[in-house]
Amino acid sequence: MKNYLLNLLAIMLVLFHLPSMAQTGKIEFTEYKLDNGLHVILQPDNTTPNVIVSIMYHVGSKNELPERTGFAHFFEHLMFEGTANIPRGRFDKYVEEAGGTMNAGTFFDWTYYYVMLPSNQLELGLWLESERLLHPRVDSIGIATQKGVVTEEMKQTRDNRPYGRLLIETVSRAFTQHPYRWDVLGADPHIRNAADHEFKDFHDMFYVPDNAVLVISGDIHVEDTKRLVEKYFAEIPSGTKPIRRPLANEPKRTVEVRDTVYDNIQLPMVIQAYHIPGKGTPDFYAVEMLGSLLSRGQSSRLYRSLVDEQRLALEIAAQQLPLEHPGLSLIIGIPQIGIDPKVMEDALNKELEKVRTELISEQELEKLKNQFENRVVNSNTTIESRANNLAEFYTFFKDASLINHTLEKYLAVTREDIQRVANEYFRDNNRVVLYFMPKNQSN
């Protein structure tokens, strides 16, 4: 059940991973900007003969219009269709034939593409990404094809999957003004009914050099790589349209929201969603540590109390949505068979009350700091994760050097900070409580 719930959280987030953190060893890199606005970060690592060519666009589901959701995720797919110089369906073949792999992800705030190749194929990777930026196929054939692909994905991973609608049902109640109120996949009618020119307009606004960061990590020579970047990216024109940036306009929650959703599931689930500050803010680090205190591992407070001692829950987990604007902290529990979900939730709330009224012990704080040091050290051991981290730190904070300072922000969190954020954010009138119930219990 534990693996199932963790997998469910991964599906909920509709991503290939959550943002990771920096390791303790200093990461050396070179960064500069081309005249067209493209920010470039080069991070040499000659320990293995591989290279990552990645590009992050500062566009996600929050940049969409309310009547046209799902466009950012749509382009995650469409950008693999091919280009003016890459035949349709051949993009992935070029990568595979060179012995490489590739992937992409979309979140509320960003879209990210990467290609991993043997380092002697660096120029191929740069050509592929420059082609995708300069000559993408945003045409009727590709649009029609991907409409079918992404709407089928909505059915398989969200609408027809047990608990698959958990995230959309939660965010639609947690946010009333901000575009975080729709999920990353968007709505089927918005994609199906959109005209070709609407997709083209979305592309021309966001998928431009001055809204992107190119990160190359791995077995590279910096000066040689600079020359290749200049060759393939310098002549790509800057964007011409003002980029749509939503405001962080969600009003402060002052009243608890409760609701029940009936779905094709066998076991009930209780979700609590608390508004929390955006990632990178001082309180966000304390909130993350509080989440680990509550539910990371079988010795965590919620697991020990609700699963082991009281036997009220089959599983319990906490997860932050690390958003550019103020986000959410989710606590999700599955009651033991025969246990009223309200009984489990009441026990959960008693544990939350403890962290609001009592300082955690010095031993617990030391354990948390050790956990986060371990996470930080291990989270950045691959060139792919390093490239992603550098891209995110630049995209959201315009400071890639933060990759070398994340750990100290966690280590600076005090017991008093954890108690303070518990009182500031994990309060009853700052949450949405959602009961996911089997349809056969709707009468």
C-alpha positions in Angstrom: 0.0 0.0 0.0 2.9 2.4 0.7 4.3 2.1 -2.8 0.8 2.5 -4.2 0.2 5.7 -2.4 3.6 7.1 -3.4 2.9 6.1 -7.0 -0.5 7.9 -6.7 1.2 11.1 -5.6 3.5 10.9 -8.6 0.5 10.4 -10.9 -1.3 13.3 -9.2 1.6 15.7 -10.0 1.5 14.7 -13.7 5.3 14.9 -13.8 8.3 12.8 -14.3 9.7 14.1 -11.0 9.5 16.9 -8.5 12.1 19.6 -8.4 15.2 18.4 -6.6 17.9 20.2 -4.6 21.6 20.8 -4.7 24.3 18.7 -3.3 26.8 19.7 -0.7 29.9 19.8 -3.0 30.1 23.0 -4.9 28.9 22.7 -8.5 30.9 24.8 -11.0 29.2 26.2 -14.0 29.5 29.0 -16.6 26.5 31.1 -17.6 25.9 33.8 -20.1 23.1 35.2 -22.3 22.9 35.4 -26.1 21.7 38.6 -27.8 18.3 37.0 -28.5 17.7 36.6 -24.7 18.4 32.9 -24.4 20.2 32.2 -21.1 22.9 29.5 -21.4 24.4 27.5 -18.5 27.3 25.1 -19.1 28.1 22.6 -16.3 31.1 20.4 -17.2 31.4 16.9 -15.6 33.9 14.7 -17.3 33.4 11.6 -15.0 31.3 9.8 -17.7 31.2 10.2 -21.5 27.7 11.5 -21.5 26.0 14.9 -22.0 22.6 16.4 -21.2 21.2 19.0 -23.5 18.1 20.5 -21.8 15.9 23.5 -22.2 13.3 24.9 -19.8 10.6 27.2 -20.9 9.0 29.5 -18.3 5.5 28.4 -19.2 3.1 26.0 -17.5 -0.6 25.5 -17.0 -0.8 28.7 -15.0 0.0 30.7 -18.2 -3.1 29.4 -20.0 -6.5 31.0 -20.4 -9.4 29.7 -18.4 -11.3 28.6 -21.5 -8.2 27.0 -23.1 -6.5 24.9 -20.5 -4.0 22.1 -21.2 -2.0 24.0 -23.8 1.4 23.7 -22.1 1.0 20.0 -21.7 -0.2 19.8 -25.3 3.0 21.4 -26.5 5.1 19.0 -24.4 3.8 16.4 -26.9 3.6 18.5 -30.0 7.2 19.6 -29.8 8.2 16.0 -30.6 6.3 16.0 -33.9 9.3 17.1 -35.9 10.5 20.3 -37.5 10.9 21.8 -40.9 14.2 19.8 -41.2 13.3 16.8 -39.1 10.7 14.5 -40.7 7.5 13.8 -38.7 8.1 11.0 -36.2 11.9 11.1 -36.6 12.9 13.2 -33.6 13.1 10.3 -31.2 14.7 8.1 -33.9 17.7 10.5 -34.2 18.2 10.2 -30.4 17.8 6.4 -30.3 20.1 5.8 -33.2 22.8 7.9 -31.5 22.5 5.8 -28.3 20.6 8.4 -26.4 17.4 8.9 -24.4 15.0 11.8 -24.0 12.1 13.0 -21.9 10.0 16.0 -21.1 7.7 17.2 -18.4 5.1 19.9 -17.8 4.1 21.5 -14.5 2.0 24.4 -13.3 5.0 26.7 -13.8 7.3 25.2 -16.4 7.9 22.9 -19.4 11.2 21.0 -19.6 12.8 19.0 -22.4 16.1 17.1 -22.2 18.1 14.8 -24.4 20.9 12.6 -23.0 23.5 11.5 -25.5 27.1 10.2 -25.6 29.3 13.2 -25.4 30.5 12.8 -28.9 26.9 13.5 -30.1 26.7 16.9 -28.3 26.3 18.7 -31.6 23.4 16.4 -32.6 21.6 17.4 -29.3 22.2 21.1 -29.9 20.9 20.8 -33.4 17.7 18.9 -32.3 16.9 21.5 -29.6 17.6 24.4 -31.9 15.4 22.9 -34.6 12.6 22.5 -32.0 13.0 26.1 -31.0 13.4 27.6 -34.5 11.4 25.3 -36.9 8.7 23.4 -35.0 5.8 21.8 -36.8 2.8 23.6 -35.4 0.5 22.5 -38.3 -2.9 20.9 -38.7 -1.6 17.3 -39.0 0.5 17.5 -35.9 -2.2 19.3 -33.9 -4.9 16.8 -34.9 -2.6 13.9 -34.0 -1.7 15.3 -30.6 -5.3 16.2 -29.8 -6.1 12.5 -29.9 -3.0 11.6 -27.9 -3.4 14.1 -25.0 -7.2 13.6 -24.6 -6.6 9.9 -24.4 -4.0 10.5 -21.8 -6.5 12.5 -19.8 -8.8 9.5 -19.7 -6.1 7.0 -18.9 -4.1 8.9 -16.2 -6.9 11.0 -14.7 -10.5 10.5 -15.6 -10.8 6.7 -15.7 -8.1 5.9 -13.1 -8.9 5.2 -9.4 -8.1 8.4 -7.5 -6.9 9.9 -10.8 -9.1 13.0 -10.3 -7.7 13.7 -6.8 -5.5 16.6 -7.8 -8.0 18.4 -10.0 -10.8 18.0 -7.5 -8.4 19.4 -4.8 -7.0 22.4 -6.7 -10.3 23.4 -8.1 -11.5 24.0 -4.5 -8.3 25.3 -3.0 -7.9 28.1 -5.6 -10.7 30.4 -6.5 -8.8 33.1 -8.5 -5.4 31.8 -9.5 -5.0 29.6 -12.6 -3.5 26.9 -10.4 -7.2 26.0 -10.0 -7.0 23.8 -13.1 -4.7 20.8 -13.4 -1.8 20.5 -15.8 -3.6 18.1 -18.2 -6.4 20.6 -18.8 -9.9 20.0 -20.0 -10.8 17.7 -22.9 -13.2 20.2 -24.6 -10.6 23.0 -24.4 -8.1 21.0 -26.4 -10.6 19.4 -28.8 -12.4 22.7 -29.7 -9.3 24.9 -30.0 -8.5 26.1 -33.5 -5.1 25.7 -35.0 -4.3 29.4 -34.8 -4.9 29.3 -31.0 -2.1 26.8 -30.7 0.1 28.8 -33.0 -0.5 31.9 -31.0 0.4 30.1 -27.7 3.6 28.8 -29.2 4.7 32.1 -30.5 4.2 33.8 -27.2 6.0 31.3 -24.9 8.4 29.1 -26.9 11.0 31.8 -27.7 14.6 32.2 -26.7 14.0 35.0 -24.2 11.6 32.8 -22.3 14.0 29.9 -22.0 17.2 28.6 -20.4 19.5 26.2 -22.2 21.5 24.0 -19.8 24.2 21.6 -21.0 25.7 19.3 -18.4 28.2 16.5 -18.7 31.4 15.7 -20.6 31.9 19.0 -22.4 34.7 21.5 -23.1 33.3 24.9 -22.2 34.9 27.0 -25.0 34.1 24.4 -27.7 30.5 24.2 -26.4 30.1 27.9 -26.5 31.0 27.9 -30.2 28.4 25.2 -30.9 25.8 27.1 -28.9 26.5 30.2 -31.0 26.3 28.2 -34.2 22.9 26.7 -33.5 21.1 29.2 -31.3 22.5 32.7 -31.8 20.4 33.5 -35.0 17.1 32.3 -33.6 15.0 35.5 -33.3 13.6 36.7 -30.0 9.9 36.6 -29.3 7.7 39.5 -30.5 4.6 39.1 -28.3 4.3 40.2 -24.7 4.5 37.1 -22.5 1.4 36.5 -20.4 2.3 36.3 -16.7 -0.5 35.7 -14.2 -0.4 37.5 -10.9 -0.1 35.8 -7.5 -3.6 36.9 -6.8 -5.1 34.1 -4.7 -6.8 35.7 -1.7 -5.8 34.5 1.8 -8.1 31.7 2.9 -10.1 32.4 6.0 -12.7 29.7 6.0 -12.3 25.9 5.8 -13.8 24.2 2.7 -15.2 20.7 3.0 -16.6 18.5 0.3 -17.1 14.9 -0.8 -16.4 13.3 -4.2 -17.7 9.9 -5.1 -15.6 7.9 -7.6 -15.0 4.4 -8.9 -12.7 3.5 -6.0 -12.8 0.7 -3.4 -11.2 2.5 -0.4 -12.0 6.0 0.9 -9.3 8.6 1.0 -9.1 11.8 3.0 -7.2 14.8 1.6 -6.3 18.0 3.4 -4.8 20.8 1.4 -3.2 23.8 3.1 -2.1 27.0 1.4 1.7 27.5 1.8 4.2 30.0 0.5 5.9 29.7 -2.8 9.1 27.7 -3.2 12.3 29.5 -2.4 10.8 31.6 0.4 12.2 31.1 3.9 9.0 29.5 5.2 8.9 27.0 2.4 11.9 25.2 3.8 10.3 25.0 7.2 7.1 23.7 5.7 9.0 21.0 3.8 10.7 19.9 7.0 7.4 19.9 8.8 6.0 17.6 6.1 8.9 15.2 6.6 8.4 15.3 10.4 4.7 14.3 9.9 5.0 11.6 7.2 8.5 10.7 6.0 9.2 7.1 6.8 7.6 4.7 9.3 9.1 6.5 12.2 7.3 9.8 11.3 4.7 11.1 13.6 1.6 10.4 11.5 2.7 7.0 10.4 3.7 5.9 13.9 0.5 7.2 15.4 -2.2 6.5 12.8 -0.8 3.4 11.2 1.3 1.6 13.8 -0.2 2.5 17.2 -3.9 3.3 16.6 -4.3 1.3 13.4 -6.7 3.8 12.0 -4.9 4.2 8.6 -3.6 1.9 6.0 -1.3 4.6 4.7 -0.6 8.3 5.3 1.6 10.7 3.2 2.3 14.4 3.0 3.5 16.2 -0.1 4.2 19.8 -1.0 3.3 21.3 -4.4 6.4 23.4 -4.9 4.9 26.2 -6.9 6.3 29.6 -8.1 3.3 31.4 -6.5 1.9 30.3 -3.2 1.1 26.6 -3.4 -0.3 23.7 -1.4 0.8 21.2 1.2 -1.2 17.9 0.8 -1.8 15.4 3.5 -3.4 12.2 2.2 -4.7 9.2 4.2 -6.4 5.9 3.5 -8.4 4.7 6.5 -8.2 1.1 7.6 -11.1 -1.1 6.3 -14.1 -0.5 8.6 -12.7 2.7 10.1 -14.8 5.9 9.6 -12.7 8.4 7.6 -13.8 11.1 10.1 -12.2 9.0 12.9 -8.9 8.9 11.1 -9.1 12.6 10.2 -9.7 13.5 13.9 -6.6 11.6 14.9 -4.6 13.3 12.2 -5.8 16.7 13.4 -4.7 15.8 17.0 -1.2 15.2 15.6 -1.3 18.6 13.8 -2.4 20.2 17.0 0.7 18.8 18.8 3.1 20.5 16.4 1.2 23.8 16.7 1.3 23.8 20.5 4.6 22.0 21.4 8.1 22.5 20.1 9.5 19.4 18.5 12.4 17.8 20.3 16.1 18.5 19.6 16.4 14.9 18.6 13.6 15.2 16.0 15.2 18.4 14.6 18.6 16.7 14.3 16.9 13.8 12.5 15.2 16.1 10.1 18.4 17.9 9.3 20.2 14.6 8.7 17.3 13.5 6.4 17.5 16.7 4.4 21.3 16.6 4.2 21.0 13.1 2.8 18.4 14.1 0.3 20.4 17.1 -0.8 23.6 15.2 -1.2 21.9 12.4 -3.2 19.5 14.5 -5.2 22.1 16.0 -7.5 24.4 13.0 -8.4 23.4 12.8 -12.0 24.0 15.3 -14.8 20.3 15.2 -15.6 19.2 16.3 -12.2 21.9 18.9 -12.1 20.8 20.3 -15.4 17.2 20.4 -14.2 18.1 22.1 -10.9 20.2 24.8 -12.6 17.4 25.4 -15.1 14.8 25.8 -12.2 17.0 28.1 -10.1 17.6 30.4 -13.0 14.0 30.3 -14.3 12.3 31.2 -11.0 15.0 33.1 -9.1 17.3 34.3 -11.9 20.1 32.9 -9.8 21.6 29.6 -10.8 24.1 29.8 -8.0 21.4 28.9 -5.5 22.1 25.3 -6.5 25.1 25.6 -4.1 23.2 27.1 -1.2 20.0 25.0 -0.7 21.3 22.9 2.1 22.2 25.8 4.3 18.6 27.0 4.0 17.3 23.7 5.4 20.0 23.6 8.1 19.0 27.1 9.2 15.5 26.0 10.1 14.8 26.0 13.9 12.3 24.2 16.1 10.6 27.5 16.5 10.3 27.9 12.8 8.6 24.6 12.4 6.1 25.4 15.2 5.5 28.9 13.7 4.7 27.6 10.2 2.5 24.9 11.7 0.5 27.7 13.3 0.7 30.0 10.3 -0.3 27.6 7.5 -1.6 24.3 9.0 -4.7 25.8 10.5 -8.3 24.8 10.0 -9.4 27.9 8.2 -6.5 27.7 5.7 -7.4 24.3 4.3 -9.6 22.3 2.0 -10.7 18.9 3.2 -11.9 16.5 0.6 -13.3 13.1 1.2 -12.9 10.7 -1.8 -15.5 8.0 -1.3 -16.6 4.9 -3.3 -19.7 5.5 -5.4 -21.5 2.7 -3.7 -21.5 4.8 -0.5 -23.2 7.8 -2.2 -26.7 6.9 -1.0 
